[in-house]
Amino acid sequence: GDDSMSGVAFTRDPSTGEKKIFGEFIINGQGEDIVSGKRTPLPISELEKIAPSIYRRLQEISEKLERHYRDMQDMEFTVEKGKLYMLQTRTAKRTARAAVKVAVDMVKEGIISREEAIMRVDASTLQKLLHKQIKESRNMKVIATGLPASPGAATGKICFSPDKAAEIGDREKVILVREETTPEDIHGVVKSQGVLTIRGGMTSHAAVVSRGMGIPCVVGCGSIRIDEEKGVMEVGGLILKEGYTISIDGSTGRVILGEVEVIDAKFTDELKVLLEWADGFRKLRVYANADMPKDAEKAIYFGAEGIGLCRTEHMFLGKRLPIVRKMILEEERREEALQELLEMQRKDFYEIFKVMSGKPVVIRLLDAPLHEFLPKYEEMLEKKLTEGLTEEEEKIMKKVLEMREANPMLGFRGARVAIMQPEIYRMQTRAIMEAAFIAEKEGYKAIPHIEIPIVSERKEIEMLKEHIEDEISKVFKEKGREMEYKIGTMIELPRACIVADELAEEVDFFSFGTNDLTQTTFGYSREDAGKEFLGDYIEKKILPDDPFSVLDE
């Protein structure tokens, strides 16, 4: 009869964390009627009107259960002839936003300690809060799943060309879809809402760049096939033309057909409180990766205490690429190109020092193989066979062929380039120190830390330090004064680990380049392992986790 009912209730709102009973019930029915969807339930707030005494009793029990279990509860209850019976209770599932609010509120209510509150909110929960999320819907059609390389959600039109993405990205929302991205694609990545690649792993170019820029990215989505000439992509029997709308979820790796509703990220008051509490327990300082001033500003907003890695090769891309190519390809004009880059880099570093005033900035000197800044040989060869090349393009193709390497990630890059062409590191060193002086003159405190990449021998550091310190002393002499700086190296090769004691005698600091170190220690290609076998290795428990994402303890 009407004095009997069943329902499901949460002790707090599982979406927002608000402290109020949240749930549904039905009159004259069993709980399974709610679950099966046979009947439309009433919101729990209606119970207060229909049976106020039962509602008050449910509130009292809700409070008792929370204090006993010291967590938010998901309860099932029934009412038989006006008497309330609790059937079961369990720890309630909740959204990321609710998890943070409940943890903070329960500390304030004296239910748990600050330390417990911090431990209840895991890193993946925070990732969701700090990035846009997809509002889940039963109507969503997931057409493919790849690796969740950069968190967040985005909706946009399929775009296969980085040039086109750069052209229309300010007017229209686009998702850049590529086999894989290269440094040449950066201008398109910047203008895209998100990036989807067919190849690559969690530390591929697309993944690293997208994370640095804070845009969603899904990589290693091998079930998709792209035909750029026809302007289509095929997945699961579907053929989607360029310009068709898709959505990507960089937090789960899902690719979704059509447009989805996206929830904006919000830095809540409770999250600020939780992070302040975490500051009281942590023993590590937190630095950020930032290659551009806007990245540095975002890092400061989220509480970073310095920049742990500023990748200078990313500053060589986009509109600057022709100048970099001039430096590489035209020896007689190299000095001219270096001078142009000096002025640009000086401005880059000045802007970063200004944002990071009083905080250390670790600037890694050029690391990438030089061939990454040149046109792709395969594309030039195809053009030669189909359209023909100009005399100038023939010269470039010849140089590209000369510089081709079977395994460029283990080839002519980082310290090796600088030993053969020290003028590049000299230019970068001068740009860093001149920028630091300009920043200080304007009242900012610059703390430059200069980092040498891809080192495996003590002698490499000795030789490069000589060039770096000589250039710094020239700048000091020109300015008539000195300033503090540090020179360090990135440990990213097994050989560097073995001789770390020797390297330590030459530098002021180490940092660890875990992408290259993992790649060279395991012998895994970071571009291909995720697509080819890594998932199976984890599933079969050969590996406990993705070694590119988790460090051994």
C-alpha positions as CSV (number, residue, x, y, z in Angstrom):
1,G,0.0,0.0,0.0
2,D,0.9,3.7,0.1
3,D,2.6,3.2,3.5
4,S,5.2,0.9,2.0
5,M,8.0,1.9,-0.4
6,S,11.6,1.1,-1.5
7,G,14.5,3.3,-2.5
8,V,18.2,4.0,-3.1
9,A,19.9,7.0,-1.4
10,F,23.4,8.5,-1.1
11,T,24.4,10.3,2.1
12,R,25.7,13.1,-0.1
13,D,25.2,14.2,-3.7
14,P,27.5,12.0,-5.8
15,S,27.8,14.6,-8.5
16,T,28.6,17.7,-6.5
17,G,29.5,16.3,-3.0
18,E,26.9,18.6,-1.4
19,K,25.8,17.4,2.1
20,K,22.2,16.4,1.5
21,I,20.5,13.0,0.9
22,F,20.3,12.3,-2.7
23,G,18.4,9.4,-4.4
24,E,15.1,8.0,-5.5
25,F,12.2,5.9,-4.2
26,I,8.9,4.3,-5.3
27,I,5.7,3.8,-3.4
28,N,4.3,0.4,-3.1
29,G,7.1,-1.3,-5.0
30,Q,10.4,-3.2,-4.6
31,G,14.0,-1.8,-5.2
32,E,14.4,-4.0,-8.3
33,D,11.6,-2.0,-9.9
34,I,13.8,1.1,-9.7
35,V,16.9,-0.7,-11.1
36,S,15.0,-2.4,-13.9
37,G,13.3,0.9,-15.0
38,K,9.8,-0.6,-14.9
39,R,8.6,2.3,-12.9
40,T,9.6,6.0,-12.8
41,P,10.9,6.8,-9.3
42,L,10.3,9.9,-7.3
43,P,13.2,12.1,-6.1
44,I,14.1,11.5,-2.4
45,S,13.2,15.1,-1.6
46,E,9.5,14.1,-2.1
47,L,9.8,11.6,0.8
48,E,10.0,14.6,3.2
49,K,6.6,15.7,2.0
50,I,5.0,12.3,1.8
51,A,6.5,10.8,5.0
52,P,8.4,13.4,7.0
53,S,9.1,11.2,10.0
54,I,10.6,8.5,7.8
55,Y,12.7,11.1,6.0
56,R,14.0,12.4,9.3
57,R,14.9,8.9,10.4
58,L,16.7,8.3,7.1
59,Q,18.7,11.4,7.7
60,E,19.6,10.3,11.2
61,I,20.7,6.8,10.0
62,S,22.6,8.5,7.1
63,E,24.7,10.5,9.6
64,K,25.4,7.4,11.8
65,L,26.5,5.3,8.8
66,E,28.9,8.1,7.6
67,R,30.4,8.5,11.0
68,H,30.7,4.7,11.5
69,Y,32.2,4.0,8.1
70,R,34.0,7.4,7.8
71,D,33.0,7.8,4.2
72,M,30.1,8.7,2.0
73,Q,27.6,5.9,1.7
74,D,25.3,4.4,-1.0
75,M,22.3,2.9,0.8
76,E,19.3,0.8,0.0
77,F,16.2,0.9,2.1
78,T,12.6,-0.2,2.3
79,V,9.5,0.9,4.2
80,E,6.9,-1.6,5.3
81,K,3.7,-0.3,6.8
82,G,5.4,2.9,7.9
83,K,8.5,1.3,9.4
84,L,12.0,2.0,7.9
85,Y,14.4,-0.9,7.3
86,M,17.9,-0.4,6.0
87,L,18.8,-3.3,3.6
88,Q,22.5,-2.5,2.8
89,T,25.1,0.2,2.6
90,R,28.4,0.5,0.8
91,T,31.0,3.1,0.0
92,A,29.5,5.4,-2.7
93,K,31.0,6.1,-6.1
94,R,31.3,9.8,-6.9
95,T,32.6,12.2,-9.5
96,A,36.0,13.8,-9.2
97,R,34.4,17.1,-8.1
98,A,32.4,15.3,-5.4
99,A,35.4,13.3,-4.2
100,V,37.4,16.5,-3.5
101,K,34.5,18.3,-1.8
102,V,33.5,15.3,0.3
103,A,37.1,14.7,1.5
104,V,37.5,18.4,2.5
105,D,34.1,18.6,4.2
106,M,34.6,15.5,6.2
107,V,37.8,16.9,7.6
108,K,35.9,20.1,8.6
109,E,33.2,17.9,10.2
110,G,35.8,16.0,12.3
111,I,35.1,12.6,10.5
112,I,38.6,12.1,8.9
113,S,42.0,13.7,9.2
114,R,43.7,15.9,6.6
115,E,46.1,13.2,5.7
116,E,43.2,10.7,5.1
117,A,41.5,13.3,2.9
118,I,44.6,13.7,0.7
119,M,45.0,10.0,0.4
120,R,41.4,9.5,-0.7
121,V,41.8,11.7,-3.8
122,D,44.1,10.0,-6.3
123,A,46.0,11.7,-9.0
124,S,43.7,10.6,-11.8
125,T,40.8,12.3,-10.0
126,L,42.7,15.6,-10.0
127,Q,43.5,15.2,-13.7
128,K,39.8,15.0,-14.4
129,L,39.1,18.1,-12.4
130,L,41.8,20.2,-14.1
131,H,40.7,19.4,-17.6
132,K,37.5,19.5,-19.6
133,Q,35.4,16.3,-19.3
134,I,32.8,14.7,-21.5
135,K,29.3,14.6,-20.0
136,E,28.5,10.9,-20.2
137,S,25.4,9.9,-22.3
138,R,23.9,6.6,-23.3
139,N,23.6,8.0,-26.9
140,M,27.4,8.4,-27.3
141,K,28.9,6.1,-29.9
142,V,32.5,5.2,-29.2
143,I,34.1,4.2,-32.6
144,A,37.7,3.6,-31.5
145,T,39.9,3.5,-28.4
146,G,43.6,4.5,-28.3
147,L,46.0,5.5,-25.5
148,P,45.0,8.4,-23.3
149,A,48.0,10.6,-24.0
150,S,46.9,14.0,-22.7
151,P,43.8,14.5,-20.5
152,G,40.8,16.5,-21.4
153,A,38.0,16.4,-23.9
154,A,37.5,18.1,-27.2
155,T,35.0,18.2,-30.1
156,G,35.8,19.4,-33.6
157,K,35.9,18.7,-37.3
158,I,38.3,16.1,-38.7
159,C,41.3,17.8,-40.2
160,F,44.2,15.8,-41.8
161,S,46.5,18.7,-42.6
162,P,48.4,20.7,-40.0
163,D,48.6,23.6,-42.5
164,K,44.8,23.6,-42.9
165,A,44.4,23.3,-39.1
166,A,46.6,26.4,-38.7
167,E,44.7,28.2,-41.3
168,I,41.1,27.6,-40.1
169,G,41.8,26.8,-36.4
170,D,40.9,30.3,-35.2
171,R,37.5,30.2,-37.0
172,E,36.5,26.6,-36.6
173,K,37.0,23.9,-34.0
174,V,39.2,21.1,-35.5
175,I,40.6,17.8,-34.3
176,L,44.0,17.2,-36.1
177,V,44.1,13.6,-37.2
178,R,47.5,12.2,-38.3
179,E,49.4,9.0,-38.7
180,E,51.8,10.6,-36.3
181,T,52.9,14.1,-35.7
182,T,56.4,15.6,-36.2
183,P,57.9,18.9,-35.1
184,E,56.8,20.3,-38.5
185,D,53.2,19.9,-37.5
186,I,53.4,22.2,-34.4
187,H,51.6,25.1,-36.1
188,G,48.6,22.9,-36.7
189,V,48.7,21.3,-33.2
190,V,48.6,24.8,-31.6
191,K,45.4,25.7,-33.5
192,S,43.6,22.4,-32.9
193,Q,41.1,21.5,-30.1
194,G,42.8,18.1,-29.8
195,V,45.1,15.6,-31.6
196,L,44.4,12.0,-32.7
197,T,47.2,9.9,-34.1
198,I,47.2,6.4,-35.5
199,R,50.7,5.5,-34.3
200,G,52.7,6.5,-31.3
201,G,52.7,5.9,-27.5
202,M,52.4,7.8,-24.3
203,T,55.7,9.5,-24.9
204,S,55.4,10.1,-28.6
205,H,55.8,13.6,-30.1
206,A,52.1,14.2,-30.2
207,A,51.6,13.1,-26.6
208,V,54.5,15.2,-25.2
209,V,53.6,18.3,-27.2
210,S,49.9,18.1,-26.4
211,R,50.5,17.6,-22.7
212,G,52.8,20.6,-22.7
213,M,50.2,22.7,-24.4
214,G,47.3,21.4,-22.2
215,I,45.2,20.0,-25.1
216,P,43.6,16.6,-25.3
217,C,45.3,13.9,-27.2
218,V,44.7,10.2,-28.1
219,V,47.5,8.3,-29.7
220,G,48.1,4.7,-31.0
221,C,44.6,4.4,-32.3
222,G,45.5,1.6,-34.7
223,S,42.0,0.6,-35.7
224,I,41.7,3.8,-37.7
225,R,42.9,4.0,-41.3
226,I,43.6,7.4,-43.0
227,D,43.5,8.2,-46.7
228,E,44.6,11.8,-47.0
229,E,44.4,11.9,-50.8
230,K,40.7,11.0,-50.6
231,G,40.2,13.0,-47.5
232,V,38.7,10.2,-45.4
233,M,39.3,8.1,-42.4
234,E,37.9,4.6,-42.0
235,V,37.1,2.9,-38.6
236,G,34.9,-0.1,-37.9
237,G,33.2,0.0,-41.3
238,L,32.5,3.7,-41.0
239,I,33.9,6.1,-43.5
240,L,34.2,9.7,-42.2
241,K,35.1,12.5,-44.5
242,E,37.4,15.4,-43.6
243,G,35.2,18.0,-42.0
244,Y,33.0,15.5,-40.2
245,T,32.7,16.1,-36.4
246,I,34.2,13.7,-33.9
247,S,35.1,14.0,-30.2
248,I,38.1,12.7,-28.3
249,D,38.5,11.9,-24.6
250,G,42.2,12.3,-23.7
251,S,41.5,10.9,-20.2
252,T,40.2,7.5,-21.4
253,G,41.5,7.2,-25.0
254,R,38.0,7.1,-26.5
255,V,37.1,8.5,-30.0
256,I,33.4,9.3,-30.3
257,L,31.3,9.9,-33.3
258,G,29.8,13.4,-33.6
259,E,29.6,16.2,-31.0
260,V,29.4,15.6,-27.3
261,E,28.7,17.9,-24.4
262,V,31.9,19.0,-22.7
263,I,32.1,20.2,-19.1
264,D,34.6,23.0,-18.5
265,A,37.3,22.4,-15.9
266,K,37.0,24.3,-12.7
267,F,39.6,25.0,-10.0
268,T,37.2,24.7,-7.0
269,D,37.7,26.2,-3.5
270,E,37.8,22.7,-2.0
271,L,40.6,21.7,-4.4
272,K,42.7,24.8,-3.4
273,V,42.2,23.8,0.3
274,L,43.1,20.1,-0.4
275,L,46.3,21.1,-2.2
276,E,47.3,23.5,0.6
277,W,46.9,20.6,3.0
278,A,49.1,18.5,0.7
279,D,51.8,21.2,0.9
280,G,52.0,20.5,4.7
281,F,52.9,16.8,4.1
282,R,54.9,16.7,0.9
283,K,58.7,16.4,0.8
284,L,59.2,17.2,-2.9
285,R,59.0,20.5,-4.7
286,V,56.9,20.5,-7.9
287,Y,58.3,21.9,-11.1
288,A,56.5,22.1,-14.5
289,N,57.4,21.4,-18.1
290,A,56.9,24.7,-20.0
291,D,58.3,25.8,-23.4
292,M,56.4,29.0,-23.9
293,P,55.4,32.0,-21.6
294,K,51.7,31.0,-21.7
295,D,52.7,27.5,-20.4
296,A,54.7,29.1,-17.7
297,E,51.7,31.3,-16.7
298,K,49.6,28.2,-16.4
299,A,52.2,26.4,-14.4
300,I,52.3,29.3,-11.9
301,Y,48.5,29.3,-11.7
302,F,48.6,25.7,-10.7
303,G,51.3,26.3,-8.1
304,A,54.5,25.2,-9.8
305,E,57.7,26.2,-7.9
306,G,59.9,26.4,-11.0
307,I,60.3,25.0,-14.5
308,G,62.0,21.6,-14.6
309,L,62.2,21.4,-18.3
310,C,62.0,24.1,-21.0
311,R,62.6,22.3,-24.4
312,T,64.3,24.8,-26.7
313,E,63.7,22.8,-29.8
314,H,60.0,23.6,-29.6
315,M,61.0,27.2,-30.0
316,F,62.6,26.4,-33.4
317,L,59.3,25.4,-35.0
318,G,56.4,27.1,-36.8
319,K,57.3,30.4,-38.6
320,R,61.0,30.0,-37.4
321,L,61.5,26.7,-39.3
322,P,62.9,28.4,-42.5
323,I,65.5,30.1,-40.4
324,V,66.5,26.8,-38.7
325,R,66.7,25.2,-42.1
326,K,69.0,28.0,-43.3
327,M,71.2,27.3,-40.3
328,I,71.4,23.6,-41.1
329,L,71.5,23.6,-44.9
330,E,73.4,26.8,-45.9
331,E,76.8,26.8,-44.2
332,E,77.7,30.2,-45.7
333,R,74.6,31.7,-44.2
334,R,74.7,29.9,-40.8
335,E,76.0,32.9,-38.9
336,E,73.2,35.0,-40.3
337,A,70.6,32.4,-39.3
338,L,72.2,32.0,-35.8
339,Q,71.9,35.8,-35.3
340,E,68.3,35.7,-36.2
341,L,67.6,32.8,-33.8
342,L,69.6,34.6,-31.1
343,E,67.2,37.5,-31.1
344,M,64.1,35.3,-31.1
345,Q,65.4,33.0,-28.3
346,R,66.5,36.0,-26.2
347,K,62.9,37.2,-26.3
348,D,61.5,33.7,-25.6
349,F,63.7,33.3,-22.5
350,Y,63.1,36.9,-21.3
351,E,59.3,36.3,-21.3
352,I,59.7,33.0,-19.4
353,F,62.1,34.6,-16.8
354,K,59.6,37.4,-16.4
355,V,56.7,35.0,-15.6
356,M,58.9,32.8,-13.4
357,S,60.6,35.6,-11.5
358,G,62.3,34.3,-8.4
359,K,61.9,30.7,-9.5
360,P,64.4,28.4,-11.2
361,V,64.1,27.7,-14.9
362,V,65.9,24.6,-16.3
363,I,66.5,25.3,-20.0
364,R,67.6,22.2,-22.0
365,L,69.8,23.2,-24.9
366,L,68.9,21.8,-28.4
367,D,68.2,18.1,-28.1
368,A,66.3,17.0,-31.2
369,P,68.1,15.4,-34.2
370,L,68.7,18.1,-36.9
371,H,66.9,16.1,-39.5
372,E,63.6,16.7,-37.7
373,F,63.7,20.3,-38.8
374,L,64.0,19.3,-42.5
375,P,61.4,18.2,-45.0
376,K,60.7,14.4,-45.0
377,Y,62.8,12.5,-47.5
378,E,59.9,10.3,-48.5
379,E,57.7,13.3,-49.3
380,M,60.4,15.0,-51.4
381,L,61.0,11.7,-53.3
382,E,57.3,11.4,-54.0
383,K,57.2,15.0,-55.3
384,K,60.3,14.4,-57.4
385,L,58.7,11.4,-59.0
386,T,55.3,13.0,-59.6
387,E,55.9,16.7,-60.1
388,G,59.6,17.2,-60.3
389,L,61.8,19.4,-58.1
390,T,63.3,22.8,-58.6
391,E,67.1,23.2,-58.5
392,E,66.9,24.5,-54.9
393,E,64.7,21.6,-53.9
394,E,67.2,19.2,-55.4
395,K,69.9,20.7,-53.2
396,I,67.7,20.3,-50.1
397,M,66.9,16.8,-51.0
398,K,70.5,15.9,-51.4
399,K,71.3,17.3,-47.9
400,V,68.3,15.5,-46.4
401,L,69.6,12.3,-47.9
402,E,73.0,12.9,-46.5
403,M,71.6,13.5,-43.0
404,R,69.2,10.5,-43.0
405,E,69.8,8.0,-40.2
406,A,68.6,4.4,-39.7
407,N,67.9,5.2,-36.0
408,P,67.9,9.0,-35.5
409,M,66.9,8.8,-31.8
410,L,70.3,7.1,-31.2
411,G,72.0,9.3,-33.7
412,F,73.3,12.8,-34.3
413,R,71.5,14.8,-31.6
414,G,71.9,16.7,-28.4
415,A,75.5,17.0,-27.1
416,R,76.8,15.2,-30.3
417,V,75.5,18.0,-32.5
418,A,76.9,20.7,-30.2
419,I,80.4,19.1,-30.1
420,M,80.4,19.1,-34.0
421,Q,78.7,22.5,-34.2
422,P,79.4,24.4,-30.9
423,E,78.1,27.7,-32.3
424,I,74.5,26.4,-31.7
425,Y,74.9,26.0,-28.0
426,R,76.9,29.2,-27.8
427,M,74.0,31.1,-29.4
428,Q,71.5,29.5,-27.0
429,T,73.7,30.2,-24.0
430,R,74.1,33.8,-25.0
431,A,70.4,34.2,-25.5
432,I,69.7,32.7,-22.0
433,M,72.1,35.0,-20.2
434,E,71.3,38.2,-22.1
435,A,67.6,37.5,-21.4
436,A,68.3,37.0,-17.7
437,F,70.1,40.4,-17.6
438,I,67.2,42.2,-19.4
439,A,64.7,40.6,-17.0
440,E,66.8,41.7,-13.9
441,K,67.2,45.2,-15.3
442,E,63.3,45.4,-15.3
443,G,63.1,44.2,-11.7
444,Y,62.5,40.5,-12.2
445,K,64.7,37.8,-10.6
446,A,66.0,35.4,-13.2
447,I,67.4,32.0,-12.1
448,P,68.8,30.3,-15.2
449,H,69.8,26.6,-15.1
450,I,71.4,25.5,-18.4
451,E,71.1,21.8,-19.2
452,I,73.1,19.7,-21.7
453,P,71.2,16.7,-23.2
454,I,72.1,13.2,-24.5
455,V,75.4,12.9,-22.6
456,S,77.2,9.6,-22.1
457,E,80.8,10.6,-21.4
458,R,82.5,12.9,-19.0
459,K,84.6,14.4,-21.8
460,E,81.4,15.5,-23.6
461,I,80.5,17.7,-20.6
462,E,84.0,19.0,-20.2
463,M,84.1,20.1,-23.8
464,L,80.7,21.7,-23.9
465,K,81.1,23.4,-20.5
466,E,84.1,25.1,-21.9
467,H,82.1,26.6,-24.7
468,I,79.1,27.5,-22.5
469,E,81.3,29.1,-19.7
470,D,83.3,30.9,-22.3
471,E,80.2,32.4,-23.8
472,I,78.8,33.3,-20.4
473,S,82.1,35.0,-19.4
474,K,81.8,37.1,-22.6
475,V,78.3,38.2,-21.7
476,F,79.5,39.0,-18.1
477,K,82.3,41.1,-19.5
478,E,79.9,43.0,-21.9
479,K,77.5,43.7,-19.1
480,G,80.1,44.6,-16.6
481,R,78.8,42.3,-13.9
482,E,77.9,38.7,-13.2
483,M,74.9,36.7,-12.0
484,E,74.3,33.2,-10.6
485,Y,73.7,30.3,-13.0
486,K,74.0,26.6,-13.0
487,I,75.1,24.0,-15.6
488,G,73.6,20.5,-15.4
489,T,72.9,17.5,-17.6
490,M,70.0,15.2,-18.3
491,I,70.5,11.6,-17.4
492,E,68.7,9.8,-20.3
493,L,71.0,7.0,-21.4
494,P,72.0,3.8,-19.5
495,R,75.7,4.8,-20.0
496,A,75.1,8.1,-18.2
497,C,73.7,6.2,-15.3
498,I,76.8,4.0,-15.1
499,V,79.2,6.9,-15.1
500,A,76.9,9.2,-13.1
501,D,79.5,9.6,-10.4
502,E,82.0,11.1,-13.0
503,L,79.4,13.3,-14.6
504,A,78.4,14.6,-11.1
505,E,81.9,16.0,-10.7
506,E,81.4,18.3,-13.7
507,V,77.9,19.6,-13.2
508,D,75.7,21.5,-10.6
509,F,72.6,19.3,-11.1
510,F,71.1,16.3,-12.7
511,S,67.6,15.7,-14.1
512,F,66.3,12.5,-15.5
513,G,64.9,12.1,-19.1
514,T,62.7,9.1,-18.4
515,N,61.3,8.9,-21.9
516,D,64.7,8.2,-23.6
517,L,66.0,6.4,-20.5
518,T,63.1,4.0,-20.7
519,Q,63.4,3.6,-24.4
520,T,67.1,2.8,-24.3
521,T,67.0,0.6,-21.2
522,F,64.1,-1.6,-22.3
523,G,65.0,-1.4,-26.0
524,Y,61.3,-0.3,-26.7
525,S,60.4,2.2,-29.4
526,R,58.3,4.8,-27.6
527,E,56.5,5.5,-30.9
528,D,55.5,1.9,-31.6
529,A,55.5,-0.2,-28.4
530,G,52.1,1.0,-27.3
531,K,50.5,0.0,-30.6
532,E,52.4,-3.3,-31.1
533,F,52.6,-5.2,-27.9
534,L,52.8,-3.1,-24.7
535,G,49.1,-3.5,-23.9
536,D,49.4,-7.3,-24.2
537,Y,52.5,-7.3,-22.0
538,I,50.6,-5.5,-19.2
539,E,47.5,-7.7,-19.7
540,K,49.6,-10.9,-19.5
541,K,51.5,-9.5,-16.5
542,I,54.9,-9.6,-18.1
543,L,55.0,-6.0,-17.1
544,P,53.1,-4.5,-14.1
545,D,52.6,-1.1,-15.8
546,D,53.5,0.9,-18.9
547,P,57.2,1.6,-18.2
548,F,56.8,4.9,-20.1
549,S,54.2,6.0,-17.5
550,V,55.4,4.4,-14.2
551,L,58.8,4.3,-12.7
552,D,60.2,1.3,-10.9
553,E,60.1,1.7,-7.1
